[in-house]
Amino acid sequence: MESDKKPQKTQEIQKNRNRPFLLLDRDGTIIAEKNYLSDPDEVEIIPGVIEGLTRLQAEGFGFVVVTNQSGIGRGYFTEENMRSVNNRMCELLAQFGIVIDGIFFCPHHPDAKCFCRKPAPGMVRKAMDELGFSIKNTALVGDKSCDIELGKSLGLTSILVKSGYGSEQEPFLVNTADYIAKDMADAAFWLIEVSTFKPEQHQPE
């Protein structure tokens, strides 16, 4: 389990304790699902993502990507390939002022039985340690059952988005996900305007 985030300063970590954070899957949630994507030139932002993340960021949300990348463990592409895809995704989002606070990935083959591959909580625990956000102030959006299973195991408000594999996963998660969104813009609207998700405020130590 690794991250693409530089260590944060103490004041940034303190600030993050009171920020709402959204955990995001990568492929099929932010960028188009391309089946073991390794070429940054093929990165495409899914419709609705810019609108949704822009609105959430305006509400003070931070964004953390947690992504299973077993293509590394399977030998389909290298960690460098994956980082190039991540960088391109961040570049495209940055054109609209959207900042990703951290990217955490599991490179292992499913047979490795690691602690970081979703729905295991390892990536989220590492993100919390590095960025300092509170699990009570966190929600999740993803397009697969492993995303929703992860979110529910941690007590998070968990949204299935119908991009990527979301539409075919919907029948199996209709009673598990807190909301099924047609796209990220819909997810953002529901999270801000409809859901009971309310970040808690921590007193300075």
DODOPA-66906 format. One record per residue (C-alpha): x, y, z. Coordinates in steps of 0.5 Angstrom, whole numbers, plus 2048, in hexadecimal, padded with zeros to 3 digits. Last residue first. Layout:
XYZ/...
***
This chain:
7F582982A/7F082D826/7E882B827/7E6827822/7E082881D/7DB82381B/7DA822813/7D2821812/7D081C80D/7C881B80E/7C781B806/7C381F802/7C6826800/7CE825801/7CF81D800/7C981D7FB/7CB8237F6/7D28207F6/7D08197F4/7CC81C7EF/7D28207EC/7D68197ED/7D18157E8/7CB8127E8/7CB8117F0/7C980B7F4/7C880D7FB/7CA80A802/7CD8047FF/7CB7FD802/7C37FC800/7C57FE7F8/7CB7FA7F8/7CA7F47F5/7C67F77EF/7CA7FD7EF/7D17F97ED/7CF7F97E5/7CE8017E5/7D48027EA/7D97FF7E5/7DC8057E3/7D680A7E4/7D08097E8/7D380C7EE/7D28087F5/7D280D7FB/7D580B802/7D480F808/7D980C80C/7D9807812/7DF804811/7DD7FD80E/7D780180A/7DD805806/7E17FF805/7DB7FB803/7D98017FE/7DF8017FB/7E07F97FA/7D97F97F7/7DC7FE7F1/7DA8057EF/7DD8097F4/7DB80F7F9/7DD810800/7DC814806/7E081780B/7DF81B811/7DF816817/7E5812814/7E9819816/7EE81C811/7F581C813/7F981B80C/7FE81680D/7FA812813/7F4812810/7F6810809/7FA80A80C/7F380880F/7F0809809/7F5805805/7F47FF80A/7ED7FF80A/7EC7F8807/7E67F9801/7EB7FB7FE/7F27F87FE/7F67FB803/7F67F5808/7F97F0803/7F67E9801/7FC7E97FC/7F77E57F8/7F47EC7F5/7FA7EE7F2/7FD7F47F6/7FF7FB7F4/7FA7FE7F9/7F98057F8/7F980C7FC/7F88137F8/7F88197FC/7F58207FD/7F28207F6/7F18277F4/7EC82A7EF/7ED8317EC/7EA82F7E5/7F082E7E2/7F382A7E8/7EE8247E6/7F18237E0/7F88237E3/7F681F7E9/7F481A7E4/7FA81A7E0/7FE8197E6/7FA8137E8/7FB8107E2/8038127E2/80380F7E9/8008087E6/8058087E1/80B8097E6/8088037EA/8097FF7E4/8047FB7E0/8007F57DE/8057F17E3/7FF7EE7E7/8017F27EE/8017F87EA/7FB7F77E6/7F87F67EE/7F77FD7EE/7F27FE7F3/7F08057F4/7EF80A7FA/7EF8117F8/7EE8177FD/7EA81D7FC/7EA823801/7E3826802/7E282D804/7DB82F801/7DE8327FB/7E282B7FA/7DC8277FA/7D982C7F4/7DF82B7F0/7DF8247F1/7D88237EF/7D98277E8/7E08257E6/7DD81D7E7/7D781E7E4/7D981B7DD/7DF8167DF/7E68197DE/7EA8157D9/7F18137D9/7F380F7D3/7FA8137D2/7FC8117D9/7FD80A7D6/7FC8057DC/7F58037DC/7F47FC7DF/7EC7FC7DC/7EB8037D9/7E68057DE/7E580D7DD/7E88117E2/7E58147E9/7E080E7EB/7E28087E5/7E98087E7/7EB80C7ED/7E780B7F3/7E58117F8/7E68127FF/7E2819801/7E581D806/7E182280B/7E682780E/7E7828816/7ED823817/7F0825810/7F282C813/7F6828818/7F9824813/7FB82B80F/7FE82E815/802828817/805828810/80382380B/80881D808/80781D801/8028197FE/8028147F8/80180E7FD/8038077FE/800800800/
***
